[in-house]
Amino acid sequence: MRPPLSRETLIAICDRNRGHEDVAALLWEVKRMRALLLRSHDYLRVAPTSSTAQIVGEGLRRDLNKEPVVMEQPTL
C-alpha cells in the first residue's frame, strides 16, 4: 500500500485534472470515503457505552452495510 494522500495532495490532483470525468469520479469517491472515516473516528472517540456513541454507531453500521466493498465481500 502507498502512504495516504493529504487533502492538499488531493486538491492538487484535482487541479491538474480539471475536466477529466474519470478523475473527478474517483476524487468524489475519495471524498465520500474520507467522510466515512471521519464518522468512524468520531464514533471511536466517544465512550462506547454513551447514548451518543450508540446513535452514531447505528448510523455508521447502516452506512457501512450499504458500502459496495462490504456487499461484495464473500460471506465466510
MDTraj code that builds the backbone (N, CA, C; nanometers):
import mdtraj as md
import numpy as np

residues = "MET ARG PRO PRO LEU SER ARG GLU THR LEU ILE ALA ILE CYS ASP ARG ASN ARG GLY HIS GLU ASP VAL ALA ALA LEU LEU TRP GLU VAL LYS ARG MET ARG ALA LEU LEU LEU ARG SER HIS ASP TYR LEU ARG VAL ALA PRO THR SER SER THR ALA GLN ILE VAL GLY GLU GLY LEU ARG ARG ASP LEU ASN LYS GLU PRO VAL VAL MET GLU GLN PRO THR LEU".split()
xyz = np.array([
    [0.0838, -0.1183, 0.0000],
    [0.0000, 0.0000, 0.0000],
    [0.0882, 0.1246, 0.0000],
    [0.0404, 0.2232, -0.0669],
    [0.1081, 0.3530, -0.0664],
    [0.0649, 0.4314, 0.0562],
    [0.1431, 0.5326, 0.0935],
    [0.1014, 0.6159, 0.2069],
    [-0.0252, 0.6943, 0.1712],
    [-0.1042, 0.7316, 0.2723],
    [-0.2273, 0.8061, 0.2455],
    [-0.1983, 0.9434, 0.1849],
    [-0.2945, 0.9923, 0.1086],
    [-0.2823, 1.1246, 0.0456],
    [-0.3464, 1.2301, 0.1340],
    [-0.2805, 1.3428, 0.1455],
    [-0.3345, 1.4542, 0.2239],
    [-0.4409, 1.5276, 0.1428],
    [-0.5162, 1.6091, 0.2127],
    [-0.6178, 1.6919, 0.1465],
    [-0.5533, 1.7807, 0.0404],
    [-0.4378, 1.8377, 0.0732],
    [-0.3670, 1.9263, -0.0200],
    [-0.3247, 1.8512, -0.1465],
    [-0.2790, 1.7280, -0.1308],
    [-0.2397, 1.6474, -0.2464],
    [-0.3606, 1.6165, -0.3335],
    [-0.4729, 1.5837, -0.2713],
    [-0.5949, 1.5559, -0.3480],
    [-0.6420, 1.6797, -0.4238],
    [-0.6307, 1.7952, -0.3629],
    [-0.6677, 1.9204, -0.4313],
    [-0.5761, 1.9437, -0.5503],
    [-0.4463, 1.9189, -0.5335],
    [-0.3516, 1.9362, -0.6437],
    [-0.3840, 1.8406, -0.7589],
    [-0.4189, 1.7167, -0.7261],
    [-0.4581, 1.6201, -0.8294],
    [-0.5821, 1.6705, -0.9036],
    [-0.6775, 1.7205, -0.8290],
    [-0.7993, 1.7752, -0.8899],
    [-0.7653, 1.8914, -0.9829],
    [-0.6812, 1.9816, -0.9367],
    [-0.6437, 2.0981, -1.0173],
    [-0.5732, 2.0583, -1.1469],
    [-0.4914, 1.9550, -1.1406],
    [-0.4185, 1.9099, -1.2602],
    [-0.5072, 1.8347, -1.3588],
    [-0.6242, 1.7900, -1.3128],
    [-0.7078, 1.7047, -1.3965],
    [-0.8487, 1.7596, -1.4160],
    [-0.8634, 1.8902, -1.4124],
    [-0.9957, 1.9509, -1.4334],
    [-1.0532, 1.9057, -1.5672],
    [-1.1785, 1.8658, -1.5646],
    [-1.2452, 1.8249, -1.6877],
    [-1.2315, 1.6769, -1.7195],
    [-1.1515, 1.6057, -1.6429],
    [-1.1363, 1.4616, -1.6665],
    [-1.2402, 1.3891, -1.5806],
    [-1.3432, 1.3352, -1.6466],
    [-1.4569, 1.2765, -1.5745],
    [-1.4185, 1.1589, -1.4860],
    [-1.3273, 1.0754, -1.5311],
    [-1.2878, 0.9598, -1.4504],
    [-1.2145, 1.0031, -1.3234],
    [-1.1264, 1.1001, -1.3361],
    [-1.0541, 1.1504, -1.2182],
    [-1.1526, 1.2157, -1.1224],
    [-1.2472, 1.2922, -1.1755],
    [-1.3476, 1.3569, -1.0908],
    [-1.4299, 1.2520, -1.0152],
    [-1.4690, 1.1450, -1.0833],
    [-1.5468, 1.0393, -1.0180],
    [-1.4650, 0.9741, -0.9059],
    [-1.3387, 0.9484, -0.9314],
    [-1.2532, 0.8882, -0.8282],
    [-1.2330, 0.9821, -0.7097],
    [-1.2156, 1.1101, -0.7378],
    [-1.1969, 1.2061, -0.6285],
    [-1.3234, 1.2214, -0.5442],
    [-1.4406, 1.2140, -0.6078],
    [-1.5656, 1.2180, -0.5300],
    [-1.5760, 1.0955, -0.4409],
    [-1.5317, 0.9800, -0.4913],
    [-1.5335, 0.8584, -0.4104],
    [-1.4358, 0.8715, -0.2930],
    [-1.3198, 0.9289, -0.3176],
    [-1.2233, 0.9521, -0.2098],
    [-1.2841, 1.0459, -0.1056],
    [-1.3518, 1.1498, -0.1511],
    [-1.4149, 1.2446, -0.0579],
    [-1.5208, 1.1742, 0.0277],
    [-1.5989, 1.0886, -0.0357],
    [-1.7024, 1.0145, 0.0360],
    [-1.6403, 0.9208, 0.1389],
    [-1.5342, 0.8532, 0.1014],
    [-1.4680, 0.7613, 0.1931],
    [-1.3998, 0.8357, 0.3077],
    [-1.3445, 0.9538, 0.2800],
    [-1.2831, 1.0338, 0.3864],
    [-1.3896, 1.0770, 0.4876],
    [-1.5082, 1.1100, 0.4385],
    [-1.6173, 1.1477, 0.5294],
    [-1.6570, 1.0285, 0.6167],
    [-1.6600, 0.9102, 0.5591],
    [-1.6930, 0.7895, 0.6351],
    [-1.5850, 0.7611, 0.7402],
    [-1.4601, 0.7834, 0.7048],
    [-1.3516, 0.7660, 0.8017],
    [-1.3639, 0.8647, 0.9170],
    [-1.4011, 0.9877, 0.8876],
    [-1.4193, 1.0865, 0.9945],
    [-1.5328, 1.0457, 1.0874],
    [-1.6414, 0.9948, 1.0309],
    [-1.7528, 0.9474, 1.1151],
    [-1.7084, 0.8309, 1.2009],
    [-1.6295, 0.7410, 1.1446],
    [-1.5776, 0.6276, 1.2204],
    [-1.4878, 0.6755, 1.3331],
    [-1.4046, 0.7723, 1.3039],
    [-1.3157, 0.8294, 1.4055],
    [-1.3973, 0.8923, 1.5175],
    [-1.5009, 0.9665, 1.4821],
    [-1.5870, 1.0284, 1.5835],
    [-1.6519, 0.9217, 1.6719],
    [-1.6947, 0.8129, 1.6087],
    [-1.7583, 0.7054, 1.6842],
    [-1.6597, 0.6446, 1.7844],
    [-1.5406, 0.6177, 1.7403],
    [-1.4409, 0.5557, 1.8271],
    [-1.3907, 0.6510, 1.9353],
    [-1.4060, 0.7803, 1.9100],
    [-1.3574, 0.8818, 2.0038],
    [-1.4481, 0.8956, 2.1257],
    [-1.5770, 0.8709, 2.1086],
    [-1.6704, 0.8846, 2.2214],
    [-1.6770, 0.7539, 2.2988],
    [-1.7185, 0.7625, 2.4225],
    [-1.7269, 0.6426, 2.5067],
    [-1.8239, 0.5420, 2.4449],
    [-1.7820, 0.4164, 2.4294],
    [-1.8670, 0.3171, 2.3628],
    [-2.0010, 0.2924, 2.4312],
    [-2.0123, 0.3248, 2.5577],
    [-2.1383, 0.2989, 2.6266],
    [-2.2304, 0.4207, 2.6296],
    [-2.1832, 0.5329, 2.5785],
    [-2.2673, 0.6525, 2.5831],
    [-2.3814, 0.6425, 2.4821],
    [-2.4883, 0.7147, 2.5081],
    [-2.6020, 0.7129, 2.4152],
    [-2.5630, 0.7755, 2.2823],
    [-2.4736, 0.8736, 2.2855],
    [-2.4256, 0.9358, 2.1616],
    [-2.3535, 0.8327, 2.0765],
    [-2.2686, 0.7529, 2.1396],
    [-2.1945, 0.6507, 2.0653],
    [-2.2894, 0.5487, 2.0044],
    [-2.3938, 0.5131, 2.0766],
    [-2.4902, 0.4163, 2.0237],
    [-2.5616, 0.4712, 1.9017],
    [-2.5999, 0.5972, 1.9058],
    [-2.6686, 0.6602, 1.7920],
    [-2.5745, 0.6690, 1.6722],
    [-2.4534, 0.7195, 1.6967],
    [-2.3551, 0.7326, 1.5889],
    [-2.3204, 0.5946, 1.5339],
    [-2.3032, 0.4969, 1.6226],
    [-2.2679, 0.3616, 1.5802],
    [-2.3733, 0.2965, 1.4932],
    [-2.4998, 0.3156, 1.5267],
    [-2.6071, 0.2577, 1.4455],
    [-2.6100, 0.3191, 1.3058],
    [-2.5957, 0.4502, 1.2981],
    [-2.5912, 0.5161, 1.1669],
    [-2.4709, 0.4709, 1.0860],
    [-2.3587, 0.4590, 1.1528],
    [-2.2368, 0.4133, 1.0870],
    [-2.2538, 0.2697, 1.0370],
    [-2.3105, 0.1846, 1.1187],
    [-2.3336, 0.0448, 1.0798],
    [-2.4254, 0.0366, 0.9578],
    [-2.5325, 0.1148, 0.9573],
    [-2.6243, 0.1161, 0.8414],
    [-2.5497, 0.1583, 0.7147],
    [-2.4711, 0.2656, 0.7269],
    [-2.3989, 0.3150, 0.6096],
    [-2.2923, 0.2160, 0.5627],
    [-2.2218, 0.1545, 0.6553],
    [-2.1195, 0.0570, 0.6172],
    [-2.1817, -0.0637, 0.5480],
    [-2.2975, -0.1062, 0.5918],
    [-2.3646, -0.2209, 0.5292],
    [-2.4058, -0.1929, 0.3856],
    [-2.4179, -0.0651, 0.3480],
    [-2.4547, -0.0277, 0.2114],
    [-2.3328, -0.0068, 0.1217],
    [-2.2136, -0.0143, 0.1783],
    [-2.0918, 0.0080, 0.1001],
    [-2.0680, -0.1086, 0.0045],
    [-2.0359, -0.0792, -0.1216],
    [-2.0100, -0.1858, -0.2181],
    [-1.9042, -0.2855, -0.1703],
    [-1.7967, -0.2372, -0.1100],
    [-1.6910, -0.3288, -0.0665],
    [-1.7431, -0.4266, 0.0391],
    [-1.8369, -0.3851, 0.1218],
    [-1.8950, -0.4731, 0.2237],
    [-1.9907, -0.5715, 0.1561],
    [-2.0738, -0.5218, 0.0666],
    [-2.1703, -0.6089, -0.0010],
    [-2.1014, -0.7085, -0.0936],
    [-1.9867, -0.6711, -0.1504],
    [-1.9154, -0.7585, -0.2433],
    [-1.8306, -0.8628, -0.1701],
    [-1.8046, -0.8411, -0.0418],
    [-1.7228, -0.9330, 0.0349],
    [-1.7947, -1.0667, 0.0492],
    [-1.7308, -1.1743, 0.0072],
    [-1.7975, -1.3046, 0.0243],
    [-1.8180, -1.3361, 0.1720],
    [-1.9303, -1.3956, 0.2019],
    [-1.9549, -1.4328, 0.3409],
    [-1.8747, -1.5568, 0.3750],
    [-1.8230, -1.5580, 0.4954],
    [-1.7382, -1.6714, 0.5377],
    [-1.8190, -1.7701, 0.6189],
])
top = md.Topology()
chain = top.add_chain()
for i, resn in enumerate(residues, 1):
    res = top.add_residue(resn, chain, resSeq=i)
    for name in ("N", "CA", "C"):
        top.add_atom(name, md.element.get_by_symbol(name[0]), res)
traj = md.Trajectory(xyz[None], top)
